[in-house]
Amino acid sequence: MSAADPLADWLDELEPTKGHTPSHRRVARVLLEHQQLASYSEIAEIAQRAEVNASTVVRFAQALGFRGWPELQQELRMRYLATLTSEETLREHPAPASGAVHASIQRDVANLGRALESIDPSEGDAAIAALASAGRILVVGMGSFGAPASILAHLGSVMGYPISVEGRGGAHLAAAMTTLGADDVLVVVSLWRPMRDVLAAATAAHAAGTTVVAITDMRRGRLAASADHVLVVPSEGVSFLQSTTATTSVVYGLLSGMEAAHPERSRAALRRTQELWQQLGTFSG
C-alpha cells in the first residue's frame, strides 16, 4: 500500500480475501490511474479502458461490498473531491458566467435524487428508532456542516428531546461527551474531508457503547466503521463549495420520524414552546 495514494490504500482494504480476478485487477488499475475519469464517467468508458464488459465492472463493485457501480462511483467521487484543495475544487467546478443560482439548484436536485438511491428506507427507520429511544442525544458537526447539526438539535429540543449540539473540538467536545453512555446516541455530521476530532469522537463513543449515527458522504472508512447507522448523502456542490442540501433533507426526515415516535410528548413540548414564545415576545407583530 502507498501512503501517497489514499485511494490505493482504501481499495486494498476492500479487496476480497481471495484477491481480485485478473479482470477485476484491470478495473482497479483504471480507477487508480484515472481517478477523475472514474469519478464522473459512464460505466461503458470504464469497461472499455479496462478491456472488460460493463457486467465485470458491476461485479467488481459488488466484490468490494457495494450494491453496484453507481454506489461505488459515488464513493469514488467523494473520495476524489476530498483529495482536492478548495482552489483545486474551484478549478474542477468553475462557476458559470451566468445562471449560477440555477446551476446550484440543478446540482442539488441531482444530489437529492442520488440520496434517494443511497439511503435505504430501513436505514433511516433504524436511525430514527435509535434516536427516539435515546436517553440523551449529542449532535456533532463542525464548520459549515454544523448548520444541519444545529437544525437537528434545535428542532429536536423543541419537540422535547434531550438533545444538544457541539460544533467545537478539543476540550469543548470532550466535555460534551463526558456523560455519554450505552443509552445515549451520538449523531455525527461529517462531509468532505473527515475532521480528526469528529473521527475521534465517533471512535470514543462507540467504545463507550454509545449508539453512533453517521450522516456522511462516504459509506466506507473510519467513521463508518465506528457507526451503528450510516446514512450516506452526496455532498458535491458548485464552485469550491460542498452542499449540505441532501444532509439537511435527511435531518428533516429524522425529525419527522422522531415526532411520530412520541406524538403526545412532541405536541405537549410544541405547545409549551408556543407559550414561551408569547411570554418572551419572541416574534414581533
C-alpha positions as CSV (number, residue, x, y, z in Angstrom):
1,M,0.0,0.0,0.0
2,S,1.2,3.5,-0.7
3,A,0.8,6.3,1.8
4,A,0.9,8.7,-1.1
5,D,-2.3,7.4,-2.6
6,P,-5.2,7.1,-0.1
7,L,-7.4,5.6,-2.8
8,A,-5.0,2.8,-3.4
9,D,-4.9,2.1,0.3
10,W,-8.7,2.2,0.5
11,L,-9.1,-0.2,-2.4
12,D,-6.5,-2.6,-0.8
13,E,-8.5,-2.6,2.4
14,L,-11.7,-3.6,0.5
15,E,-10.0,-6.3,-1.6
16,P,-11.7,-9.7,-1.1
17,T,-9.7,-12.3,1.0
18,K,-9.2,-14.4,-2.1
19,G,-7.9,-11.5,-4.1
20,H,-9.1,-10.0,-7.3
21,T,-9.5,-11.8,-10.6
22,P,-7.3,-10.6,-13.4
23,S,-10.2,-8.7,-15.0
24,H,-11.0,-7.1,-11.7
25,R,-7.4,-6.0,-11.3
26,R,-7.6,-4.3,-14.6
27,V,-10.7,-2.4,-13.4
28,A,-8.9,-1.4,-10.2
29,R,-5.9,-0.1,-12.2
30,V,-8.2,2.1,-14.3
31,L,-9.8,3.6,-11.2
32,L,-6.4,4.3,-9.7
33,E,-4.7,5.7,-12.8
34,H,-7.8,7.8,-13.9
35,Q,-9.4,9.0,-10.7
36,Q,-11.1,12.0,-12.1
37,L,-12.5,10.0,-15.1
38,A,-13.6,7.1,-12.7
39,S,-15.5,9.7,-10.6
40,Y,-17.6,11.0,-13.4
41,S,-17.6,8.7,-16.5
42,E,-20.2,6.3,-17.6
43,I,-19.6,2.6,-16.8
44,A,-19.1,1.9,-20.5
45,E,-16.0,4.0,-20.6
46,I,-14.5,2.4,-17.5
47,A,-15.2,-1.0,-19.0
48,Q,-13.6,0.0,-22.3
49,R,-10.4,1.2,-20.7
50,A,-10.1,-1.9,-18.6
51,E,-10.9,-4.1,-21.6
52,V,-13.8,-5.8,-19.9
53,N,-17.6,-5.6,-20.3
54,A,-19.9,-3.5,-18.1
55,S,-21.0,-6.5,-16.1
56,T,-17.5,-7.1,-15.0
57,V,-17.3,-3.5,-13.6
58,V,-20.6,-4.2,-11.7
59,R,-19.2,-7.5,-10.3
60,F,-16.0,-5.6,-9.3
61,A,-18.1,-3.1,-7.3
62,Q,-20.0,-5.9,-5.7
63,A,-16.8,-7.7,-4.8
64,L,-15.8,-4.6,-2.8
65,G,-19.1,-4.7,-0.9
66,F,-21.2,-2.2,-2.9
67,R,-24.5,-2.8,-4.5
68,G,-23.3,-1.9,-7.9
69,W,-21.3,0.6,-9.9
70,P,-23.4,3.8,-9.1
71,E,-22.8,3.3,-5.4
72,L,-19.1,2.7,-5.8
73,Q,-18.8,5.6,-8.2
74,Q,-20.4,8.0,-5.7
75,E,-17.9,6.9,-3.1
76,L,-15.1,7.3,-5.6
77,R,-16.3,10.8,-6.4
78,M,-16.5,11.9,-2.8
79,R,-13.0,10.5,-2.1
80,Y,-11.6,12.1,-5.1
81,L,-13.0,15.5,-4.2
82,A,-11.7,15.1,-0.6
83,T,-8.2,14.9,-2.0
84,L,-8.5,18.4,-3.6
85,T,-7.8,21.7,-2.0
86,S,-10.5,24.3,-2.1
87,E,-8.7,26.0,-5.0
88,E,-8.4,22.7,-6.9
89,T,-12.1,22.1,-6.3
90,L,-12.8,25.5,-7.8
91,R,-10.9,24.5,-10.9
92,E,-12.9,21.3,-11.0
93,H,-16.2,23.2,-10.8
94,P,-15.7,26.6,-12.5
95,A,-18.6,29.0,-11.8
96,P,-20.7,29.7,-14.9
97,A,-20.6,33.2,-16.3
98,S,-24.4,33.4,-15.7
99,G,-27.1,31.3,-14.2
100,A,-25.1,30.4,-11.0
101,V,-28.3,30.2,-8.9
102,H,-30.0,27.7,-11.3
103,A,-26.7,25.7,-11.6
104,S,-26.7,25.3,-7.8
105,I,-30.3,24.3,-7.7
106,Q,-29.8,21.8,-10.5
107,R,-26.8,20.3,-8.7
108,D,-28.8,19.8,-5.5
109,V,-31.8,18.3,-7.4
110,A,-29.3,15.7,-8.6
111,N,-27.9,15.3,-5.1
112,L,-31.4,14.7,-3.7
113,G,-32.0,12.1,-6.4
114,R,-28.8,10.3,-5.5
115,A,-29.7,10.4,-1.8
116,L,-32.9,8.6,-2.5
117,E,-30.8,5.8,-4.0
118,S,-28.1,5.7,-1.4
119,I,-30.3,5.6,1.7
120,D,-32.5,2.5,2.1
121,P,-35.7,3.3,3.9
122,S,-34.9,0.7,6.5
123,E,-31.6,2.5,7.3
124,G,-33.5,5.7,8.0
125,D,-36.1,3.9,10.1
126,A,-33.4,2.3,12.2
127,A,-31.7,5.6,12.9
128,I,-35.0,7.1,13.9
129,A,-35.7,4.2,16.3
130,A,-32.3,4.8,18.0
131,L,-32.9,8.5,18.4
132,A,-36.5,8.0,19.7
133,S,-35.3,5.7,22.4
134,A,-32.2,7.6,23.4
135,G,-31.6,8.8,27.0
136,R,-29.6,11.7,25.6
137,I,-28.6,12.8,22.1
138,L,-25.4,14.8,21.2
139,V,-25.1,16.1,17.6
140,V,-21.6,16.9,16.4
141,G,-21.0,19.0,13.2
142,M,-18.2,21.5,12.6
143,G,-17.7,24.3,10.2
144,S,-20.4,24.7,7.6
145,F,-21.5,21.2,8.4
146,G,-22.6,22.5,11.8
147,A,-25.7,24.0,10.1
148,P,-27.7,20.8,9.7
149,A,-26.4,19.6,13.0
150,S,-27.8,22.7,14.7
151,I,-31.1,22.2,12.9
152,L,-31.4,18.7,14.3
153,A,-30.5,19.8,17.8
154,H,-32.7,22.9,17.9
155,L,-35.9,21.3,16.5
156,G,-35.3,18.1,18.4
157,S,-35.2,20.2,21.6
158,V,-38.4,22.0,20.6
159,M,-40.1,18.6,20.4
160,G,-39.0,17.7,23.9
161,Y,-35.9,15.6,23.2
162,P,-32.9,15.7,25.5
163,I,-30.6,16.8,22.6
164,S,-27.7,19.3,22.3
165,V,-25.2,20.2,19.6
166,E,-21.4,20.7,19.8
167,G,-19.6,22.4,16.9
168,R,-16.2,22.8,18.6
169,G,-13.4,20.3,19.1
170,G,-10.8,19.7,21.7
171,A,-11.8,20.3,25.3
172,H,-15.3,21.5,24.4
173,L,-16.1,18.3,22.6
174,A,-14.6,16.2,25.3
175,A,-16.7,17.9,27.9
176,A,-19.9,17.4,25.9
177,M,-19.2,13.7,25.6
178,T,-18.2,13.1,29.2
179,T,-21.6,11.6,30.3
180,L,-22.4,9.7,27.0
181,G,-23.2,6.1,27.8
182,A,-24.9,3.0,26.4
183,D,-28.4,4.5,26.5
184,D,-27.3,7.6,24.5
185,V,-26.8,8.5,20.8
186,L,-24.1,10.5,19.1
187,V,-25.1,11.9,15.7
188,V,-22.1,12.9,13.6
189,V,-22.5,15.1,10.5
190,S,-19.2,14.6,8.5
191,L,-18.8,15.5,4.9
192,W,-15.9,16.1,2.5
193,R,-12.6,15.7,4.4
194,P,-13.1,13.9,7.7
195,M,-12.0,16.0,10.7
196,R,-9.7,14.4,13.3
197,D,-11.9,15.5,16.3
198,V,-15.0,14.1,14.7
199,L,-13.5,10.8,13.9
200,A,-12.0,10.5,17.4
201,A,-15.4,11.4,18.9
202,A,-17.2,8.6,17.0
203,T,-14.5,6.1,17.9
204,A,-14.6,7.0,21.6
205,A,-18.4,7.0,21.7
206,H,-18.5,3.6,20.0
207,A,-16.0,2.2,22.6
208,A,-18.2,3.5,25.4
209,G,-21.2,1.6,24.0
210,T,-23.0,4.7,22.7
211,T,-25.0,4.3,19.6
212,V,-23.4,6.3,16.7
213,V,-25.4,7.6,13.8
214,A,-23.3,9.0,11.0
215,I,-24.6,11.3,8.2
216,T,-21.7,11.2,5.8
217,D,-20.8,11.1,2.1
218,M,-18.5,8.0,2.5
219,R,-20.0,4.6,3.0
220,R,-16.7,3.0,3.9
221,G,-13.9,4.3,6.2
222,R,-13.0,5.1,9.8
223,L,-16.3,6.9,10.6
224,A,-18.5,4.2,9.1
225,A,-16.5,1.6,11.0
226,S,-17.5,3.3,14.3
227,A,-21.1,3.9,13.3
228,D,-24.1,1.7,14.1
229,H,-26.2,3.5,11.5
230,V,-24.7,5.1,8.3
231,L,-26.8,7.5,6.2
232,V,-24.9,8.3,3.0
233,V,-25.6,11.6,1.3
234,P,-23.9,13.2,-1.7
235,S,-22.2,16.5,-0.9
236,E,-20.8,17.7,-4.2
237,G,-21.7,21.4,-4.6
238,V,-21.0,24.1,-7.1
239,S,-17.8,26.2,-7.2
240,F,-15.5,25.3,-4.3
241,L,-18.4,24.5,-2.1
242,Q,-19.7,21.3,-0.5
243,S,-23.5,21.0,-0.5
244,T,-25.5,20.3,2.7
245,T,-28.8,20.2,1.0
246,A,-29.2,16.4,1.0
247,T,-27.9,16.3,4.6
248,T,-30.5,18.8,5.7
249,S,-33.3,16.9,4.0
250,V,-32.2,13.8,5.9
251,V,-32.2,15.8,9.1
252,Y,-35.8,16.9,8.5
253,G,-36.7,13.2,7.8
254,L,-35.2,12.2,11.1
255,L,-37.1,14.9,12.9
256,S,-40.3,13.9,11.3
257,G,-39.8,10.3,12.4
258,M,-38.8,11.4,15.9
259,E,-42.1,13.3,16.2
260,A,-44.1,10.4,15.0
261,A,-42.4,8.1,17.6
262,H,-43.6,10.3,20.5
263,P,-46.6,12.3,19.2
264,E,-48.1,13.3,22.5
265,R,-44.8,14.4,24.1
266,S,-43.9,16.3,20.9
267,R,-47.3,18.1,20.9
268,A,-47.0,19.0,24.5
269,A,-43.5,20.3,24.0
270,L,-44.6,22.3,21.0
271,R,-47.5,23.9,23.0
272,R,-45.1,24.8,25.7
273,T,-42.7,26.3,23.2
274,Q,-45.5,28.4,21.7
275,E,-46.4,29.7,25.2
276,L,-42.8,30.7,25.8
277,W,-42.6,32.5,22.5
278,Q,-45.6,34.6,23.6
279,Q,-44.2,35.2,27.1
280,L,-40.8,36.2,25.8
281,G,-42.3,38.3,22.9
282,T,-40.1,36.3,20.5
283,F,-41.9,37.3,17.4
284,S,-43.0,40.9,16.5
285,G,-46.5,41.6,15.3
